[in-house]
Amino acid sequence: MRMYDIIAKKRDGGTLSRDEIAFAVNGYIAGSVPDYQMSALLMAIYLRGMTDEETAQLTEVMAHSGDMVDLSAISGVKADKHSTGGVGDKTTLVIAPIVAACGVKIAKMSGRGLGHTGGTIDKMESVPGTRTVLTQEEFFRQVNEIGIAVIGQSGKIAVADKKMYALRDVTATVGCIPLIASSIMSKKLAAGSDAILLDVTVGSGAFMKNLEDAIELARLMVSIGTAHGRKVAALITDMDTPLGHSIGNSLEVAESMSVLRGKGPSDLTEVCLQLAANMLYLAGKGDLARCRAMARAVIDDGSAFALCCKMFEAQGGDTAVLRDPERFRKAKYARDLCAETTGYLVTNDVERIGNASVMLGAGRAKKEDPIDFAAGIILHKKLGDFVEKGEPICTFYADDTALFSPAEEMYRSGLAIGPQRPHVPPLVYARVTSNGVERF
C-alpha cells in the first residue's frame, strides 16, 4: 500500500477503505507518512468529501490512535457534552454542575481557547489555585465521591487528532464537515462517556456559518456516536450573538455562577436549561419536560451551585471568588465603547467581538500566548437592542491602555446601527437525534 495511491484515489473522488484510512493516519503518527502527503490527503478530502462510512472509519482510527479511557470504575451513567465553540460560551460551567446535582456522573475533559473562541479550562484556571490536571486515580475518585470533575484533555487522547488538526490549521482545511466530525467524535469516543450531548453552534461566531451545514455536521456526529453504542443527540444553538453579557475568563466564571444562583441573563439561562435537560434525557432521567424541571429545581434549591463550589474546592480552587465575584482580580483599566449614532444594533459580528477580547488579553492567537484572566468585555447592548448616541455599547477591560484602540477598531468593524430593528435569531434552532431533525 502506498500513500501516493491513497491520495490519488481520494483526489479522483474514490471511496477509501478502512485499511487505507488506517495506513494513512497511523503512518502519519509513526512518521512514515510526511506532512506534505498528509496535507495533500486532507485537501483531497476537503475538496471531494467523504461518505458517512468513511467518516465513521476515520473517527474510529483516530479514536484508537491514543488512550481509550475506561470509565467503568465510576459507578452510574456518565454523561458528556461538547460545544463546537463560540464567544461567551460558558455553558459547561453551568450545565455540568446542574446535571451532576441531578444524579448523573460528569467525568469531563475540556479544552483551552484558541483564536476568537474561549476554552473551559482557561476559565476554570481563572479561579485561583484550581488544578485542571489530575491523575486518573484522582479523577475517578473525585467523580465517584462528589459526582463531577472537569479537567484538561489528556495529550494521550486521540493523538492523531492533535497532529492532524495542527496540519489542518495551516493548510486551510479546518472547515470540512467530515474532518470536523471525526475530530470531535474521536475525542468523545476515546473519553468513554455513555451519553454525549453535542452543542453545535451556528452564526458569525461559529465554525458553521449557516444552519444547513450545522445540521449536517450534527447529523453526522450523532450517526457516528450511535454506531459506536453511545446515546447521542445534538442541539443547534445560535452564535450570531454572544451568550450572556460577559466575555473573558474570570468575567465569564462570575456570570456562570450568577446563572447557577438563579440570577443570570435570560438567554444564557435558557440555553443552559435546554442543554442540561437533553443531557439528563440521554442519561435516562425521564422525558424532556421532567428533565428540564429537574434542572430548574437544582438551580432554585442551590444544590447545583453548591456542587460547583465543591468541585472547584476538590481541585484546589479558591471558592471565595465563586461566592463573591468582587474578589476576582480586576483589570487595571476600563473603557466604554459608545454608540456614534442612535438606532438599533443591526449587525454585531460575534467573531470580531471575540477577536477584540483576544486583543485585550483574554485569549490567545497562538497556543503559547499567555492569558490575562481579568481582561475581557462586558456587553451592555446586543443584536437588536436600541441604543442612543453616546450610550455605552460595551466596556473593555485590560491591564494596558494601549490595547483599547486596536480592540475598539476590531469591535466597530463588525458593528452597524440602523433605524429598523433586525430579525433576532432564536436561541435554539433544532434538535438532532438518531431519529431525525426536529426544527424549532
C-alpha positions as CSV (number, residue, x, y, z in Angstrom):
1,M,0.0,0.0,0.0
2,R,1.3,3.4,-0.9
3,M,0.3,6.9,0.4
4,Y,0.6,8.2,-3.2
5,D,-2.2,5.8,-4.4
6,I,-4.4,6.7,-1.5
7,I,-4.1,10.4,-2.2
8,A,-4.7,9.9,-5.9
9,K,-7.8,7.7,-5.2
10,K,-9.4,10.4,-3.0
11,R,-8.3,13.2,-5.4
12,D,-10.3,11.4,-8.1
13,G,-13.4,11.1,-5.9
14,G,-12.9,7.5,-4.8
15,T,-14.0,5.9,-1.5
16,L,-11.2,4.9,0.8
17,S,-11.3,1.6,2.6
18,R,-10.7,1.3,6.4
19,D,-7.3,-0.2,5.7
20,E,-6.3,2.7,3.5
21,I,-7.5,5.2,6.1
22,A,-5.6,3.4,8.9
23,F,-2.5,3.2,6.7
24,A,-2.5,7.0,6.2
25,V,-3.4,8.0,9.8
26,N,-1.2,5.5,11.7
27,G,1.6,6.2,9.2
28,Y,1.4,9.9,9.9
29,I,1.6,9.3,13.6
30,A,4.5,7.0,13.2
31,G,6.4,9.4,10.9
32,S,6.4,7.2,7.9
33,V,3.9,9.5,6.2
34,P,5.3,13.0,5.9
35,D,3.4,16.3,6.5
36,Y,3.2,17.1,2.7
37,Q,1.5,13.8,1.9
38,M,-1.0,14.1,4.8
39,S,-1.6,17.7,3.7
40,A,-2.4,16.5,0.2
41,L,-4.8,13.9,1.5
42,L,-6.6,16.4,3.8
43,M,-7.0,18.8,0.8
44,A,-8.4,16.0,-1.3
45,I,-10.9,15.1,1.5
46,Y,-11.8,18.8,1.8
47,L,-12.5,19.1,-1.9
48,R,-14.0,15.6,-2.6
49,G,-15.7,14.9,0.8
50,M,-16.2,11.5,2.5
51,T,-19.1,9.1,2.7
52,D,-20.7,8.6,6.2
53,E,-19.0,5.2,6.3
54,E,-15.5,6.7,5.5
55,T,-16.1,9.4,8.2
56,A,-17.1,6.8,10.8
57,Q,-14.0,4.7,9.9
58,L,-11.7,7.7,10.1
59,T,-13.2,8.6,13.5
60,E,-12.6,5.1,14.8
61,V,-9.0,5.0,13.6
62,M,-8.3,8.4,15.2
63,A,-10.0,7.4,18.5
64,H,-7.8,4.4,18.8
65,S,-4.6,6.3,18.0
66,G,-4.2,7.1,21.7
67,D,-5.7,6.0,25.0
68,M,-9.3,4.8,25.2
69,V,-10.5,5.9,28.6
70,D,-12.4,3.1,30.5
71,L,-14.8,4.8,32.9
72,S,-16.2,1.5,34.3
73,A,-14.5,2.3,37.6
74,I,-17.0,5.1,38.0
75,S,-20.4,3.9,39.1
76,G,-23.6,5.0,37.3
77,V,-24.3,6.7,34.0
78,K,-21.6,9.1,32.7
79,A,-22.6,12.0,30.6
80,D,-20.5,14.4,28.5
81,K,-21.1,17.5,26.4
82,H,-19.2,19.1,23.6
83,S,-19.6,22.6,22.1
84,T,-18.3,23.4,18.6
85,G,-17.2,26.8,20.1
86,G,-18.2,30.4,20.3
87,V,-17.9,33.7,22.2
88,G,-19.2,33.9,25.7
89,D,-19.9,30.2,25.6
90,K,-19.5,29.3,29.3
91,T,-22.2,26.7,29.3
92,T,-20.1,23.8,30.7
93,L,-19.5,25.6,33.9
94,V,-23.3,25.8,34.3
95,I,-24.7,22.6,33.0
96,A,-22.1,20.2,34.3
97,P,-23.0,21.0,38.0
98,I,-26.7,21.0,37.2
99,V,-26.5,17.5,35.6
100,A,-24.3,16.2,38.4
101,A,-26.7,17.6,41.0
102,C,-29.5,15.6,39.3
103,G,-27.5,12.4,39.9
104,V,-25.7,11.9,36.6
105,K,-21.9,11.5,36.8
106,I,-19.8,14.1,34.9
107,A,-16.3,12.9,34.1
108,K,-15.4,15.6,31.6
109,M,-12.2,16.5,29.7
110,S,-12.3,20.0,28.2
111,G,-10.0,22.2,26.1
112,R,-8.4,25.6,26.1
113,G,-9.4,28.5,23.9
114,L,-7.7,29.3,20.6
115,G,-8.4,32.2,18.3
116,H,-11.7,34.0,18.9
117,T,-13.3,31.1,20.9
118,G,-12.9,30.7,24.6
119,G,-12.0,27.5,26.4
120,T,-13.4,25.9,29.6
121,I,-10.0,25.1,31.1
122,D,-8.8,28.7,30.8
123,K,-12.0,29.8,32.6
124,M,-11.5,27.3,35.4
125,E,-7.9,28.4,35.9
126,S,-9.0,32.0,36.4
127,V,-10.3,30.7,39.8
128,P,-7.1,31.0,41.9
129,G,-5.5,27.6,42.8
130,T,-7.6,25.5,40.5
131,R,-5.9,22.3,39.2
132,T,-7.1,21.1,35.8
133,V,-4.6,18.3,35.6
134,L,-5.4,15.3,37.8
135,T,-4.1,11.7,37.8
136,Q,-6.5,9.1,36.6
137,E,-6.9,7.9,40.2
138,E,-7.7,11.4,41.5
139,F,-10.1,12.0,38.6
140,F,-12.0,8.7,39.1
141,R,-12.1,9.2,42.9
142,Q,-13.4,12.7,42.7
143,V,-16.2,11.7,40.3
144,N,-17.2,8.8,42.5
145,E,-17.2,10.8,45.6
146,I,-18.8,14.1,44.6
147,G,-20.2,13.3,41.1
148,I,-18.2,15.7,39.0
149,A,-14.7,16.6,37.7
150,V,-13.7,18.7,34.8
151,I,-10.1,18.5,33.7
152,G,-7.9,19.4,30.8
153,Q,-7.8,17.0,27.9
154,S,-5.0,14.4,28.1
155,G,-2.3,14.6,25.4
156,K,-2.7,10.9,25.0
157,I,-6.3,11.1,23.9
158,A,-6.9,10.8,20.1
159,V,-3.2,11.5,19.4
160,A,-3.9,11.6,15.6
161,D,-6.4,14.4,16.0
162,K,-3.9,16.7,17.7
163,K,-1.4,16.2,14.8
164,M,-3.9,16.3,12.1
165,Y,-5.7,19.4,13.5
166,A,-2.4,21.3,13.6
167,L,-1.9,20.5,10.0
168,R,-5.5,21.4,9.0
169,D,-5.0,24.8,10.8
170,V,-2.2,25.8,8.5
171,T,-3.4,24.2,5.2
172,A,-6.9,25.9,5.1
173,T,-8.7,22.5,5.6
174,V,-10.3,23.2,9.0
175,G,-13.8,23.9,7.7
176,C,-14.6,20.5,6.3
177,I,-17.6,18.7,7.8
178,P,-16.2,15.1,7.7
179,L,-12.9,16.3,9.2
180,I,-14.7,18.4,11.9
181,A,-17.0,15.4,12.8
182,S,-14.1,12.9,13.0
183,S,-12.0,15.3,15.1
184,I,-14.8,15.9,17.7
185,M,-16.1,12.4,17.9
186,S,-12.8,10.7,18.0
187,K,-12.1,12.6,21.3
188,K,-15.6,12.0,22.6
189,L,-15.5,8.2,21.9
190,A,-12.0,8.0,23.5
191,A,-13.2,9.9,26.6
192,G,-15.5,7.0,27.4
193,S,-18.9,8.5,28.5
194,D,-22.2,6.7,27.9
195,A,-24.2,9.7,26.8
196,I,-22.9,12.6,24.7
197,L,-24.8,15.9,24.0
198,L,-23.4,18.0,21.2
199,D,-23.9,21.7,21.2
200,V,-23.4,22.7,17.5
201,T,-23.2,26.5,17.2
202,V,-24.1,28.4,14.1
203,G,-23.6,32.0,13.1
204,S,-21.0,34.7,12.7
205,G,-19.1,33.5,15.8
206,A,-19.1,29.8,15.0
207,F,-17.3,27.4,12.6
208,M,-20.6,26.7,10.9
209,K,-21.9,29.9,9.4
210,N,-25.2,28.5,8.0
211,L,-27.9,26.4,9.5
212,E,-27.9,23.6,7.0
213,D,-24.2,22.9,7.4
214,A,-24.7,22.9,11.2
215,I,-27.5,20.4,10.9
216,E,-25.4,18.2,8.5
217,L,-22.5,18.3,11.0
218,A,-24.8,17.4,13.9
219,R,-26.4,14.6,11.9
220,L,-23.0,13.1,11.0
221,M,-21.7,13.2,14.6
222,V,-24.9,11.7,16.0
223,S,-24.7,8.9,13.5
224,I,-21.0,8.2,14.4
225,G,-21.7,8.1,18.1
226,T,-24.9,6.0,17.8
227,A,-23.0,3.5,15.6
228,H,-20.5,3.1,18.5
229,G,-23.1,2.3,21.0
230,R,-23.4,5.7,22.7
231,K,-26.6,7.7,23.4
232,V,-26.1,10.9,21.4
233,A,-28.1,14.0,20.5
234,A,-27.3,17.5,19.3
235,L,-28.8,20.9,19.7
236,I,-28.2,23.6,17.1
237,T,-27.7,26.8,19.0
238,D,-27.2,30.4,17.9
239,M,-23.8,32.1,17.8
240,D,-24.9,35.3,16.0
241,T,-25.0,36.9,19.4
242,P,-22.6,36.0,22.3
243,L,-24.2,34.1,25.2
244,G,-24.9,36.3,28.2
245,H,-23.1,39.6,28.7
246,S,-19.6,38.6,29.7
247,I,-16.6,37.7,27.5
248,G,-13.3,36.9,29.2
249,N,-12.3,34.3,31.7
250,S,-13.0,35.5,35.2
251,L,-15.9,37.6,33.9
252,E,-17.5,34.5,32.4
253,V,-17.0,32.4,35.6
254,A,-18.7,35.2,37.6
255,E,-21.6,35.2,35.1
256,S,-21.9,31.4,35.2
257,M,-22.2,31.5,39.0
258,S,-25.0,34.0,38.7
259,V,-26.9,31.5,36.5
260,L,-26.4,28.7,39.0
261,R,-27.7,31.1,41.7
262,G,-30.8,31.9,39.6
263,K,-29.8,35.4,38.8
264,G,-28.1,35.0,35.4
265,P,-29.0,36.5,32.0
266,S,-32.2,35.0,30.5
267,D,-30.5,33.9,27.2
268,L,-27.7,32.0,28.9
269,T,-30.1,30.5,31.4
270,E,-32.5,29.3,28.8
271,V,-29.8,27.7,26.6
272,C,-28.2,26.0,29.7
273,L,-31.6,24.6,30.8
274,Q,-32.2,23.1,27.4
275,L,-28.7,21.6,27.2
276,A,-29.0,20.2,30.7
277,A,-32.4,18.8,30.1
278,N,-31.1,17.0,27.0
279,M,-28.1,15.6,28.9
280,L,-30.4,14.3,31.6
281,Y,-32.8,12.8,29.0
282,L,-29.9,10.9,27.3
283,A,-28.9,9.6,30.7
284,G,-32.3,8.1,31.2
285,K,-33.7,10.5,33.8
286,G,-37.2,10.9,32.1
287,D,-38.8,12.8,29.3
288,L,-37.6,16.3,28.3
289,A,-40.2,18.1,30.3
290,R,-39.3,16.2,33.5
291,C,-35.6,16.7,32.9
292,R,-36.0,20.4,32.4
293,A,-38.0,20.6,35.7
294,M,-35.2,18.7,37.5
295,A,-32.6,21.1,36.1
296,R,-34.6,24.1,37.2
297,A,-35.1,22.6,40.6
298,V,-31.4,22.2,41.4
299,I,-30.8,25.9,40.5
300,D,-33.7,27.0,42.7
301,D,-32.7,25.0,45.7
302,G,-29.0,26.0,45.4
303,S,-27.7,22.4,45.1
304,A,-26.1,22.9,41.6
305,F,-24.2,26.0,42.8
306,A,-23.1,24.1,46.0
307,L,-21.8,21.2,43.9
308,C,-19.9,23.6,41.6
309,C,-18.1,25.0,44.6
310,K,-17.4,21.5,45.8
311,M,-15.8,20.6,42.5
312,F,-13.6,23.7,42.5
313,E,-12.6,23.1,46.1
314,A,-11.7,19.5,45.4
315,Q,-9.5,20.7,42.6
316,G,-7.7,23.3,44.8
317,G,-9.8,26.4,43.7
318,D,-10.5,29.3,46.0
319,T,-14.3,29.2,46.1
320,A,-14.4,32.6,47.8
321,V,-14.4,34.2,44.3
322,L,-17.3,32.0,43.2
323,R,-19.4,33.1,46.2
324,D,-18.3,36.8,45.8
325,P,-17.1,37.7,42.3
326,E,-15.8,41.0,43.6
327,R,-12.9,39.0,45.0
328,F,-11.6,38.2,41.5
329,R,-8.6,40.2,40.4
330,K,-9.8,43.2,38.4
331,A,-8.2,44.6,35.3
332,K,-6.3,47.9,35.9
333,Y,-8.2,49.9,33.3
334,A,-11.7,50.0,31.8
335,R,-13.0,51.9,28.7
336,D,-16.5,52.3,27.3
337,L,-17.2,51.8,23.6
338,C,-20.1,54.2,22.8
339,A,-22.6,54.5,20.0
340,E,-21.8,57.0,17.4
341,T,-25.4,57.3,16.3
342,T,-28.9,56.5,17.6
343,G,-30.7,53.3,16.4
344,Y,-30.8,49.5,16.6
345,L,-27.8,47.2,16.6
346,V,-28.4,45.6,13.2
347,T,-25.0,44.0,12.9
348,N,-22.8,42.9,15.7
349,D,-20.3,40.4,14.3
350,V,-19.5,37.8,17.0
351,E,-16.2,36.7,15.6
352,R,-14.9,40.3,15.7
353,I,-16.2,40.7,19.3
354,G,-14.2,37.6,20.2
355,N,-11.1,38.9,18.4
356,A,-11.4,42.2,20.2
357,S,-11.4,40.3,23.6
358,V,-8.3,38.4,22.4
359,M,-6.6,41.8,21.6
360,L,-7.4,42.9,25.2
361,G,-5.5,39.8,26.5
362,A,-8.5,37.5,27.2
363,G,-7.5,34.9,24.6
364,R,-4.5,33.7,22.6
365,A,-3.7,33.9,19.0
366,K,-1.0,31.2,19.4
367,K,-1.1,28.2,21.7
368,E,1.9,29.5,23.7
369,D,0.4,33.0,24.3
370,P,-0.3,33.9,28.0
371,I,-3.8,34.9,29.1
372,D,-4.9,37.8,31.3
373,F,-7.7,36.2,33.3
374,A,-9.2,39.6,34.2
375,A,-9.3,41.0,30.7
376,G,-12.4,41.0,28.6
377,I,-15.6,42.7,27.5
378,I,-19.0,43.3,29.2
379,L,-21.8,43.8,26.7
380,H,-24.5,46.4,27.5
381,K,-26.2,46.2,24.2
382,K,-26.6,43.2,21.8
383,L,-28.0,42.5,18.4
384,G,-31.5,44.0,18.1
385,D,-31.1,46.4,21.1
386,F,-31.9,50.1,20.8
387,V,-29.0,52.5,21.7
388,E,-28.8,56.3,22.0
389,K,-25.9,58.2,20.5
390,G,-23.2,58.4,23.2
391,E,-24.6,55.5,25.1
392,P,-22.1,52.7,26.0
393,I,-22.5,49.5,23.9
394,C,-19.9,47.6,25.9
395,T,-17.0,48.1,28.3
396,F,-13.4,46.9,27.7
397,Y,-11.2,45.7,30.5
398,A,-7.4,45.4,30.2
399,D,-4.1,46.0,32.1
400,D,-2.7,48.1,29.3
401,T,-4.5,51.2,27.9
402,A,-2.6,50.7,24.6
403,L,-4.8,47.6,23.9
404,F,-8.0,49.6,23.8
405,S,-7.7,51.3,20.4
406,P,-7.0,48.2,18.3
407,A,-9.7,46.3,20.2
408,E,-12.2,49.1,19.6
409,E,-11.3,49.2,15.9
410,M,-11.9,45.4,15.6
411,Y,-15.2,45.6,17.5
412,R,-16.5,48.6,15.4
413,S,-15.5,46.9,12.2
414,G,-18.3,44.4,12.8
415,L,-20.8,46.8,14.2
416,A,-23.7,48.6,12.4
417,I,-26.5,50.7,13.8
418,G,-29.7,51.3,11.7
419,P,-33.2,52.7,12.0
420,Q,-35.0,49.3,11.8
421,R,-34.8,46.5,14.4
422,P,-33.3,43.5,12.7
423,H,-34.5,39.9,12.9
424,V,-33.0,38.3,16.1
425,P,-32.3,34.6,15.6
426,P,-33.8,32.0,18.1
427,L,-31.5,30.7,20.8
428,V,-32.0,27.1,19.6
429,Y,-32.8,26.2,16.0
430,A,-33.1,22.4,16.1
431,R,-32.6,19.1,17.9
432,V,-30.9,16.3,16.0
433,T,-31.2,12.7,17.1
434,S,-30.8,9.3,15.5
435,N,-34.5,9.6,14.6
436,G,-34.0,12.8,12.6
437,V,-34.1,16.5,12.9
438,E,-36.7,18.5,14.9
439,R,-36.7,22.2,13.9
440,F,-38.0,24.8,16.4
